[in-house]
Amino acid sequence: MNVGGDFRKLHIIGKPFILANVWDLGSARMMAYMGAKALATSSAAHAFTLGVPDMGNVGRDAAIEHAKDLSTATPLPLTADLENGYGHGPEDITLTVNMAAKAGLAGCCIEDTKLPKSSPYEFIYAVKRIEAGVEAAQKFRQQTGKDFVLTARADGIMLGQYGLDEAIKRLKAFEKAGADVLYTPMPNGDMDDLAKICRALEKPVNALCAGKFTRYSLTDFANVGVARVSIGSALARVTHKIIAENGKAMFENGDMSGLGGAAVGSHIDRMLKVRELEGKSFDES
Protein backbone atom coordinates (compact mmCIF):
# COMPACT_ATOMS: atom_id res chain seq x y z
CA MET A 1 0.00 0.00 0.00
CA ASN A 2 1.31 3.45 -0.93
CA VAL A 3 0.13 5.23 2.21
CA GLY A 4 1.81 8.48 1.22
CA GLY A 5 -0.02 8.50 -2.11
CA ASP A 6 -3.33 7.78 -0.41
CA PHE A 7 -2.61 10.60 2.01
CA ARG A 8 -1.69 13.12 -0.69
CA LYS A 9 -4.96 12.52 -2.55
CA LEU A 10 -6.95 13.69 0.47
CA HIS A 11 -5.56 17.22 0.19
CA ILE A 12 -8.08 19.19 -1.86
CA ILE A 13 -8.04 22.97 -1.52
CA GLY A 14 -11.43 24.15 -0.28
CA LYS A 15 -12.56 20.62 0.63
CA PRO A 16 -10.70 19.95 3.88
CA PHE A 17 -10.58 16.64 5.70
CA ILE A 18 -10.04 16.29 9.43
CA LEU A 19 -6.59 15.01 10.32
CA ALA A 20 -7.20 13.29 13.66
CA ASN A 21 -4.21 13.58 16.00
CA VAL A 22 -4.01 10.51 18.24
CA TRP A 23 -1.73 9.37 21.03
CA ASP A 24 -2.17 5.62 21.50
CA LEU A 25 -3.54 2.59 19.65
CA GLY A 26 -6.92 2.92 21.32
CA SER A 27 -7.46 6.54 20.31
CA ALA A 28 -6.26 5.69 16.78
CA ARG A 29 -8.80 2.90 16.42
CA MET A 30 -11.62 4.96 17.88
CA MET A 31 -10.95 7.77 15.39
CA ALA A 32 -10.85 5.28 12.51
CA TYR A 33 -14.11 3.69 13.64
CA MET A 34 -15.79 7.09 13.77
CA GLY A 35 -14.81 8.03 10.24
CA ALA A 36 -11.34 9.58 10.20
CA LYS A 37 -9.67 9.45 6.79
CA ALA A 38 -6.13 9.95 8.10
CA LEU A 39 -4.34 10.12 11.43
CA ALA A 40 -1.41 12.03 12.88
CA THR A 41 0.68 11.99 15.99
CA SER A 42 0.86 15.04 18.24
CA SER A 43 4.17 15.86 19.90
CA ALA A 44 2.33 17.33 22.90
CA ALA A 45 -0.14 14.46 23.30
CA HIS A 46 2.70 11.92 23.01
CA ALA A 47 4.78 13.84 25.57
CA PHE A 48 1.84 13.83 27.99
CA THR A 49 1.70 10.02 27.84
CA LEU A 50 5.38 9.93 28.81
CA GLY A 51 4.90 12.34 31.70
CA VAL A 52 6.95 15.17 30.17
CA PRO A 53 6.06 18.58 28.68
CA ASP A 54 5.96 19.32 24.95
CA MET A 55 8.64 21.34 23.10
CA GLY A 56 11.68 19.16 22.62
CA ASN A 57 11.44 16.66 25.48
CA VAL A 58 10.97 13.55 23.31
CA GLY A 59 13.75 12.41 20.99
CA ARG A 60 13.77 11.38 17.34
CA ASP A 61 13.88 7.62 17.86
CA ALA A 62 11.04 7.64 20.40
CA ALA A 63 8.84 9.91 18.28
CA ILE A 64 9.25 7.87 15.10
CA GLU A 65 8.81 4.55 16.89
CA HIS A 66 5.63 5.94 18.47
CA ALA A 67 4.32 6.97 15.05
CA LYS A 68 5.25 3.61 13.55
CA ASP A 69 3.33 1.81 16.32
CA LEU A 70 0.24 3.95 15.74
CA SER A 71 0.44 3.35 11.98
CA THR A 72 -0.10 -0.38 12.63
CA ALA A 73 -3.32 0.21 14.56
CA THR A 74 -5.47 0.97 11.49
CA PRO A 75 -5.14 0.89 7.69
CA LEU A 76 -5.38 4.69 7.56
CA PRO A 77 -2.39 6.80 6.47
CA LEU A 78 -0.56 8.35 9.41
CA THR A 79 1.70 11.40 9.38
CA ALA A 80 4.02 12.33 12.23
CA ASP A 81 4.51 15.57 14.14
CA LEU A 82 8.32 15.56 14.34
CA GLU A 83 8.76 18.99 15.93
CA ASN A 84 11.90 20.73 14.59
CA GLY A 85 13.34 17.49 13.20
CA TYR A 86 15.37 16.79 16.36
CA GLY A 87 18.38 18.88 15.45
CA HIS A 88 19.28 22.30 14.17
CA GLY A 89 21.18 21.47 10.98
CA PRO A 90 19.80 20.55 7.55
CA GLU A 91 21.52 17.19 7.96
CA ASP A 92 19.31 16.53 10.99
CA ILE A 93 16.21 17.13 8.86
CA THR A 94 17.55 14.75 6.21
CA LEU A 95 18.02 12.03 8.81
CA THR A 96 14.60 12.58 10.35
CA VAL A 97 12.73 12.52 7.04
CA ASN A 98 14.64 9.43 5.91
CA MET A 99 13.81 7.59 9.12
CA ALA A 100 10.14 8.61 9.00
CA ALA A 101 9.76 7.54 5.37
CA LYS A 102 11.51 4.21 5.90
CA ALA A 103 9.26 3.58 8.93
CA GLY A 104 6.31 3.46 6.53
CA LEU A 105 4.71 6.75 7.55
CA ALA A 106 2.63 8.72 5.08
CA GLY A 107 4.44 11.94 5.84
CA CYS A 108 5.79 14.22 8.55
CA CYS A 109 5.69 17.79 9.74
CA ILE A 110 8.79 19.93 10.40
CA GLU A 111 8.58 23.28 12.20
CA ASP A 112 10.83 26.35 12.25
CA THR A 113 11.29 26.61 16.02
CA LYS A 114 14.75 26.37 17.59
CA LEU A 115 13.77 23.91 20.32
CA PRO A 116 13.97 23.71 23.28
CA LYS A 117 13.62 27.51 23.00
CA SER A 118 10.61 29.12 21.36
CA SER A 119 12.62 31.40 19.09
CA PRO A 120 12.50 30.71 15.34
CA TYR A 121 15.41 29.85 13.09
CA GLU A 122 16.60 32.75 10.97
CA PHE A 123 14.66 32.94 7.73
CA ILE A 124 17.39 31.73 5.37
CA TYR A 125 18.37 28.88 7.67
CA ALA A 126 14.74 27.84 8.16
CA VAL A 127 14.38 27.55 4.38
CA LYS A 128 17.58 25.51 4.06
CA ARG A 129 16.22 23.06 6.60
CA ILE A 130 13.02 22.56 4.59
CA GLU A 131 15.05 22.23 1.38
CA ALA A 132 16.94 19.37 3.01
CA GLY A 133 13.68 17.68 3.98
CA VAL A 134 12.28 18.09 0.47
CA GLU A 135 15.41 16.59 -1.07
CA ALA A 136 15.25 13.60 1.28
CA ALA A 137 11.56 13.03 0.50
CA GLN A 138 12.21 13.27 -3.25
CA LYS A 139 15.05 10.74 -3.07
CA PHE A 140 12.82 8.37 -1.13
CA ARG A 141 10.12 8.63 -3.80
CA GLN A 142 12.63 8.04 -6.59
CA GLN A 143 14.26 5.06 -4.89
CA THR A 144 11.12 3.30 -3.67
CA GLY A 145 8.27 4.45 -5.89
CA LYS A 146 6.38 5.30 -2.69
CA ASP A 147 5.11 8.72 -1.74
CA PHE A 148 5.89 10.81 1.33
CA VAL A 149 4.14 14.09 2.14
CA LEU A 150 6.26 16.79 3.78
CA THR A 151 4.49 19.53 5.74
CA ALA A 152 6.46 22.70 6.56
CA ARG A 153 5.38 24.69 9.62
CA ALA A 154 5.90 28.33 10.52
CA ASP A 155 5.13 28.44 14.24
CA GLY A 156 6.14 31.99 15.09
CA ILE A 157 2.65 33.46 15.37
CA MET A 158 1.50 30.79 17.81
CA LEU A 159 4.64 31.27 19.91
CA GLY A 160 4.56 35.07 19.80
CA GLN A 161 7.80 35.35 17.82
CA TYR A 162 6.70 37.02 14.59
CA GLY A 163 3.59 38.28 12.80
CA LEU A 164 1.45 37.33 9.84
CA ASP A 165 3.67 38.93 7.20
CA GLU A 166 6.72 36.96 8.34
CA ALA A 167 4.69 33.77 8.53
CA ILE A 168 3.49 34.20 4.94
CA LYS A 169 7.02 35.06 3.80
CA ARG A 170 8.28 31.83 5.32
CA LEU A 171 5.44 29.71 3.98
CA LYS A 172 5.94 31.05 0.46
CA ALA A 173 9.64 30.21 0.69
CA PHE A 174 8.84 26.72 2.00
CA GLU A 175 6.40 26.29 -0.87
CA LYS A 176 9.05 27.34 -3.38
CA ALA A 177 11.48 24.90 -1.75
CA GLY A 178 9.06 22.09 -2.55
CA ALA A 179 7.15 21.41 0.66
CA ASP A 180 3.88 19.60 -0.06
CA VAL A 181 1.68 21.19 2.63
CA LEU A 182 2.05 24.53 4.43
CA TYR A 183 1.04 25.19 8.01
CA THR A 184 0.92 28.14 10.41
CA PRO A 185 -0.85 27.15 13.64
CA MET A 186 -3.18 29.64 15.30
CA PRO A 187 -2.81 32.80 13.17
CA ASN A 188 -4.10 35.14 15.88
CA GLY A 189 -7.26 33.06 16.26
CA ASP A 190 -8.57 34.88 13.23
CA MET A 191 -10.23 33.28 10.19
CA ASP A 192 -9.44 36.41 8.13
CA ASP A 193 -5.72 35.85 8.70
CA LEU A 194 -6.10 32.20 7.79
CA ALA A 195 -7.83 33.27 4.57
CA LYS A 196 -4.89 35.58 3.76
CA ILE A 197 -2.50 32.67 4.23
CA CYS A 198 -4.51 30.46 1.89
CA ARG A 199 -4.72 33.18 -0.76
CA ALA A 200 -0.96 33.73 -0.63
CA LEU A 201 -0.16 30.09 -1.39
CA GLU A 202 -0.87 27.65 -4.21
CA LYS A 203 -0.28 24.41 -2.33
CA PRO A 204 -2.56 22.88 0.32
CA VAL A 205 -2.76 24.61 3.68
CA ASN A 206 -3.27 22.86 7.02
CA ALA A 207 -5.17 24.68 9.76
CA LEU A 208 -5.12 23.85 13.45
CA CYS A 209 -8.53 23.67 15.13
CA ALA A 210 -7.79 24.56 18.74
CA GLY A 211 -8.43 27.48 21.06
CA LYS A 212 -10.44 30.24 19.37
CA PHE A 213 -10.60 28.27 16.12
CA THR A 214 -12.87 25.66 17.71
CA ARG A 215 -15.79 28.04 17.21
CA TYR A 216 -15.55 27.43 13.46
CA SER A 217 -17.00 24.50 11.52
CA LEU A 218 -15.36 22.41 8.82
CA THR A 219 -17.43 24.40 6.32
CA ASP A 220 -15.92 27.64 7.62
CA PHE A 221 -12.42 26.27 7.04
CA ALA A 222 -13.45 25.15 3.55
CA ASN A 223 -14.76 28.59 2.69
CA VAL A 224 -11.34 30.22 3.22
CA GLY A 225 -9.51 27.61 1.15
CA VAL A 226 -8.06 25.21 3.74
CA ALA A 227 -7.26 21.68 2.55
CA ARG A 228 -6.67 19.98 5.90
CA VAL A 229 -7.78 20.62 9.48
CA SER A 230 -5.75 19.02 12.25
CA ILE A 231 -6.67 19.00 15.93
CA GLY A 232 -3.18 18.87 17.44
CA SER A 233 -3.26 18.01 21.12
CA ALA A 234 -6.77 19.47 21.60
CA LEU A 235 -8.58 16.12 21.88
CA ALA A 236 -5.92 14.77 24.22
CA ARG A 237 -6.25 17.87 26.39
CA VAL A 238 -10.02 17.41 26.53
CA THR A 239 -9.37 14.03 28.16
CA HIS A 240 -6.89 15.65 30.54
CA LYS A 241 -9.49 18.24 31.48
CA ILE A 242 -11.86 15.44 32.49
CA ILE A 243 -9.11 13.79 34.54
CA ALA A 244 -8.26 17.09 36.24
CA GLU A 245 -11.87 18.03 37.01
CA ASN A 246 -12.83 14.63 38.35
CA GLY A 247 -9.58 14.22 40.25
CA LYS A 248 -10.07 17.58 41.97
CA ALA A 249 -13.64 16.68 42.93
CA MET A 250 -12.63 13.27 44.28
CA PHE A 251 -9.52 14.19 46.23
CA GLU A 252 -10.60 17.59 47.53
CA ASN A 253 -14.29 16.96 48.21
CA GLY A 254 -14.78 13.20 48.09
CA ASP A 255 -17.22 13.77 45.22
CA MET A 256 -17.34 10.74 42.90
CA SER A 257 -20.37 11.82 40.89
CA GLY A 258 -18.37 12.81 37.83
CA LEU A 259 -17.49 9.18 37.23
CA GLY A 260 -21.12 8.53 36.44
CA GLY A 261 -20.76 10.16 33.05
CA ALA A 262 -18.25 7.61 31.77
CA ALA A 263 -18.54 6.08 28.31
CA VAL A 264 -20.13 2.63 28.18
CA GLY A 265 -17.38 0.03 28.17
CA SER A 266 -19.06 -2.18 25.58
CA HIS A 267 -19.27 0.76 23.17
CA ILE A 268 -15.55 1.35 23.49
CA ASP A 269 -14.89 -2.37 23.09
CA ARG A 270 -16.81 -2.39 19.82
CA MET A 271 -14.71 0.44 18.41
CA LEU A 272 -11.45 -1.21 19.46
CA LYS A 273 -12.30 -4.68 18.17
CA VAL A 274 -13.45 -3.69 14.69
CA ARG A 275 -11.33 -5.47 12.09
CA GLU A 276 -12.62 -4.08 8.82
CA LEU A 277 -12.54 -0.50 7.60
CA GLU A 278 -13.36 0.56 4.05
CA GLY A 279 -12.61 -2.92 2.76
CA LYS A 280 -9.20 -3.10 4.48
CA SER A 281 -8.35 -5.22 7.48
CA PHE A 282 -5.90 -4.69 10.30
CA ASP A 283 -4.51 -7.05 12.90
CA GLU A 284 -5.16 -7.31 16.63
CA SER A 285 -1.95 -5.67 17.77
C-alpha positions, 0 to 999 in steps of 0.5 A: 500500500502506498500510504503516502499517495493515499494521504496526498490525494486527500488534500483538496483545496477548499474541501478539507478533511479532518486530520485526527491527531491521536496518542495511542492505539486505542485513540487511533482505532476509535478515530478510525471507527468514527470516520477519520480518513487519516491520522497524525501523531501530536508531539504534545499528546505523546509527551503527555503520555510519557509524563513530560512537557511538549517542546523538545522533550521527546527524541527522534527515535522515540517519536518515530517509533511511536508513530510507527506503532500507531500506523499499525493500529489501522489501515489509515495513512498516518503522518508524524509531528516531528517537531523541529526534526530533532536537530538544528542542521539541515543534515538533521532534517535529512536524517529525520525525514529518511527515518520517518519515510523508511518507517512506513509513515505517510508523511511528517511535519517539520517546524521552524522553532529552535527547540527547546527555545521558542525562538525561530530559526533565521529565515534563510536557515529555516528555508535551508532546513526545509530544502533538506527535507524536500530533497530527502523526500524526493530521493525516497520517492525516486528510490522506492516508488512510494510517496511521502508528504512533507508539511512545513510549519511556521510556528512563530505566530502561535509562539509570539515570535513574529507576525502574519507577514513573516509567517506568509514570507516563510510559507511562500519560501517553504512552498518554493522549496518544494514542501507539499503542505504549508502550516501556520498554527493559530494565526491570531485566532482569526479566520481572516488571517487564515484566509490571507494565508490560503490566498498567498499560497498555491499548495494545500494549507493545514489549519489547526482547530484549537483554542479560538478556532474551535468556534468554526465548523469544517465548512468555515475552514473550507470557505477560506480555502483550507485543505486539511484541518488538524486537531493537534493536542486538543482532543488529548487535552479534553481528556486531561481536562476530564481527569483534572476536574474529576480528580479535583472533585474526588480528592478535595471533596470526596465527590465521585459523581463525575465518574457517572458520566463515563462512556459505556465500556461495551461501546468502546470495546466495539470500536477497538475490536473492529477489524474491517474498515473501508474494505481493508483489514488490520490485525489485533496488535 
